[in-house]
Amino acid sequence: MAEWKLNIDPATVRVLISGYQSWSEAELRPLTDRQAVPLMQWRHEQGHDPAFLPSGEAGVWRSHSVLALVRPDGGGWVGAARDATHSFIHWEARAEGQTVRVSGTVEGPAVELTWDETGDVIGTLERRAAELGQNMHARTPAPQRVWCSWYSYYRDVTLDAMLENARLAREHGLPFDVFQLDDGFQADLGDWFTASDHFGGHARDLPAELNELGFTAGLWLAPFLASPTSQLFRDHPDWMLRGKDDLPLAVGHNWGGAYHALDTTHPEVLAWLRELAATARGWGYPYLKLDFLYGAALPGVRHDPSVGRAQAYRNGLQALRDGAGEDAFLLGCGAPLASSVGIVDAMRTGPDVAPLWDEDSRRIWLGDATGPSARNALHTALSRWYQHSWYQPDPDVAICRRELSLLTATERHTVAAMLDVVGGLRASSDPIAMLDEEGLALLRRCLEISAPDRPTTLTESFGGAVTHFSRARF
Ligand code: 9PG
């Protein structure tokens, strides 16, 4: 562990933190505030790192990979790491009387941590992030413009709905690159090769028709997960990540119950992951949204105990890359961030957008800002602006429709403008038939790629919360 003691009044600085996976909150807050820790125990594995939760004490802030302290003049201190290939890096800043104690801990093989005092926190953090990106051979392809089925159809998506939207997008000349089928096409979590009853076809039926309409086909997978009801689980109970009680670990609780994760230190699991990605590629999907990736990184009992969890995660992700091919476009989601650099092309950098601005009951009273809302998605993605040098950020979808949405017109335009400020992937999930003239016009603007496509002029912070950038288009 490396430690630094600063003789500064904690009340004079703010702290910039980043939670370890896509959905974990990232924010800029007064150091003397209290970092939220979810009251619901079952949220601890799903949006956070259960081995490094927020402490819940006032004046103590925990962050993964990077941490910065910011003075009102924009100067301060930046903690980072030169590499995160096989290690997790845990930072903590702690107010202690008239001093601040900062520690950096490496979980996994040793890596060099950096700690800079600077007159320009933003520039220094961007430089340190770029250094990590270079050392880990970051992939930063062109941003993609994606239509995704999740935020309108959820698990009820059908083959017909995909094709209808693709046809309408073509008719309206909407410039999407990718049409991406999300959760709902598969029989069960883990049973990717069998169609669900309601889908009305098979995922392999879709790509040729999308290609004909001029779109690339994209597919969602949660490749590290297995439901206890799945054939995958029944056939291979020995492939699961286990708890100390030797039972398969419960790694999350949506889809109506607990589910498990694959143990990526097991050679047969790695072979299965390669086969899964290669099969999806063979069906005609060169774009894969790989979701719930955190499952393979959780603390637990593994087949090969000599492999640390950061390395186990990375090996699982590499197996997917090997199966999909070098030229596939991989979008990580629900994924440990720095640990994915160099393997994924793009990364969700915040929680899900929802057709509502904020769910303050969950965020404030239950201490959980990893839930779906426009506010949570924007707030977190903006606070990770420096990650442009790690991958293409995916701040999630814009919502341009009026129907089936609680967003006001101002909120719809704000979301669209802020997503453009973040840059990276441009995405929508609106049923095209639901868009009126104004909705179509807003969507067209959302699909324009800015140059340069990243935040350029960082001006001030607002709301004591997110960093705010300016760019002229909206
Ligand atoms: C499909 C969805 C979409 C979406 C992903 C992800 O913490 N949670 O309980 C939680 C559940 C679902 C979720 C995110 C977080 O959504 O981000 O785009 O693909 O899965 O099931």
Residues whose N, C-alpha, C, O or C-beta is under 5 A from the ligand:
A	BS01	9PG	Q46 W150 D182 D183 N254 D352
